[in-house]
Amino acid sequence: MTIEMFLEKIIPYITGILETIGVFIIVFASMKTFIRFIKSRFNFNNESLKIELAKALALSLEFKLAAEILKTVIIRTLDEFIILSAVVILRVILTFVIHWEIKTGIEEEKDKERTY
């Protein structure tokens, strides 16, 4: 068995595990944030909740992006490569947007603390 055949067999399992971890992070963080949102009496201005959820989404996207990168090893056709490239580009854009949202939220939270 060559290393290429070994990788073709094991990478789908590894990517499945990485994507599942990403899903669990999203589900857990969403539930945790929702519970904190209820406890805050539905305070839509609570920046810490937004930042916490955004950080979890960014982390889950990193796991999902890692899975996509591993999938590049077993690509056989140009069509597969184009689809995978589009998915990777979209996930990178989402990651940048979420990081920008986190940075903006942290700055707004600091501004609120300075005014009090």
C-alpha positions as CSV (number, residue, x, y, z in Angstrom):
1,M,0.0,0.0,0.0
2,T,1.5,3.3,-1.0
3,I,1.2,6.4,1.0
4,E,-1.2,7.9,-1.6
5,M,-3.6,5.0,-1.2
6,F,-3.4,5.3,2.6
7,L,-4.1,9.0,2.5
8,E,-7.1,8.4,0.2
9,K,-8.6,6.0,2.7
10,I,-7.8,8.0,5.9
11,I,-8.4,11.6,4.9
12,P,-12.2,11.3,4.6
13,Y,-12.3,10.1,8.2
14,I,-10.1,12.8,9.5
15,T,-12.0,15.5,7.6
16,G,-15.3,14.1,9.0
17,I,-13.9,14.3,12.5
18,L,-12.7,17.9,12.0
19,E,-16.0,19.0,10.5
20,T,-17.9,17.3,13.3
21,I,-15.8,19.1,15.9
22,G,-16.7,22.4,14.1
23,V,-20.4,21.5,14.3
24,F,-20.2,20.7,18.0
25,I,-18.4,24.0,18.7
26,I,-21.2,25.9,16.9
27,V,-24.0,24.0,18.7
28,F,-22.4,24.2,22.2
29,A,-21.5,27.9,21.8
30,S,-25.0,28.7,20.4
31,M,-26.7,27.0,23.3
32,K,-24.4,28.6,25.9
33,T,-24.9,32.0,24.4
34,F,-28.6,31.6,24.1
35,I,-28.8,30.7,27.8
36,R,-26.7,33.7,28.8
37,F,-29.0,35.8,26.5
38,I,-32.1,34.6,28.4
39,K,-30.4,35.3,31.7
40,S,-29.6,38.8,30.6
41,R,-33.3,39.3,30.0
42,F,-33.0,39.5,26.2
43,N,-30.5,42.4,26.3
44,F,-29.7,42.9,22.6
45,N,-26.9,45.4,23.5
46,N,-24.8,42.9,25.4
47,E,-21.6,43.0,23.4
48,S,-19.9,40.2,25.4
49,L,-22.5,37.7,24.2
50,K,-21.9,38.7,20.6
51,I,-18.1,38.5,21.0
52,E,-18.3,35.1,22.7
53,L,-20.5,33.7,19.9
54,A,-18.3,35.2,17.2
55,K,-15.2,33.7,18.7
56,A,-16.8,30.3,18.8
57,L,-17.9,30.7,15.1
58,A,-14.4,31.7,14.2
59,L,-12.9,28.6,16.0
60,S,-15.4,26.3,14.3
61,L,-14.6,27.8,10.9
62,E,-10.9,27.1,11.6
63,F,-11.7,23.4,12.1
64,K,-13.8,23.3,9.0
65,L,-11.1,25.1,7.0
66,A,-8.6,22.6,8.2
67,A,-10.8,19.8,6.8
68,E,-11.1,21.6,3.5
69,I,-7.3,21.9,3.2
70,L,-6.9,18.2,3.9
71,K,-9.4,17.4,1.2
72,T,-7.0,19.0,-1.4
73,V,-4.7,16.0,-1.0
74,I,-7.3,13.7,-2.5
75,I,-8.6,15.8,-5.3
76,R,-8.6,14.1,-8.7
77,T,-10.4,16.5,-11.1
78,L,-10.4,20.1,-12.0
79,D,-14.1,20.4,-11.1
80,E,-13.5,19.1,-7.6
81,F,-10.6,21.6,-7.3
82,I,-12.8,24.5,-8.4
83,I,-15.6,23.6,-6.0
84,L,-13.2,23.1,-3.1
85,S,-11.5,26.4,-3.9
86,A,-14.8,28.2,-3.8
87,V,-15.7,26.6,-0.4
88,V,-12.2,27.5,1.0
89,I,-12.5,31.1,-0.3
90,L,-16.0,31.5,1.2
91,R,-14.8,30.1,4.6
92,V,-11.8,32.4,4.6
93,I,-14.0,35.4,3.9
94,L,-16.3,34.4,6.7
95,T,-13.4,34.0,9.0
96,F,-12.1,37.5,8.2
97,V,-15.6,39.0,8.7
98,I,-16.1,37.2,12.0
99,H,-12.6,38.4,13.2
100,W,-13.5,41.9,12.2
101,E,-16.8,41.6,14.1
102,I,-14.9,40.4,17.2
103,K,-12.4,43.3,16.9
104,T,-15.2,45.8,16.5
105,G,-17.2,44.4,19.4
106,I,-14.2,44.5,21.7
107,E,-13.5,48.1,20.8
108,E,-17.2,49.0,21.4
109,E,-17.1,47.3,24.7
110,K,-13.9,49.2,25.7
111,D,-15.5,52.5,24.6
112,K,-18.5,51.7,26.8
113,E,-16.3,51.0,29.8
114,R,-14.4,54.3,29.3
115,T,-17.6,56.3,29.3
116,Y,-18.7,54.9,32.6
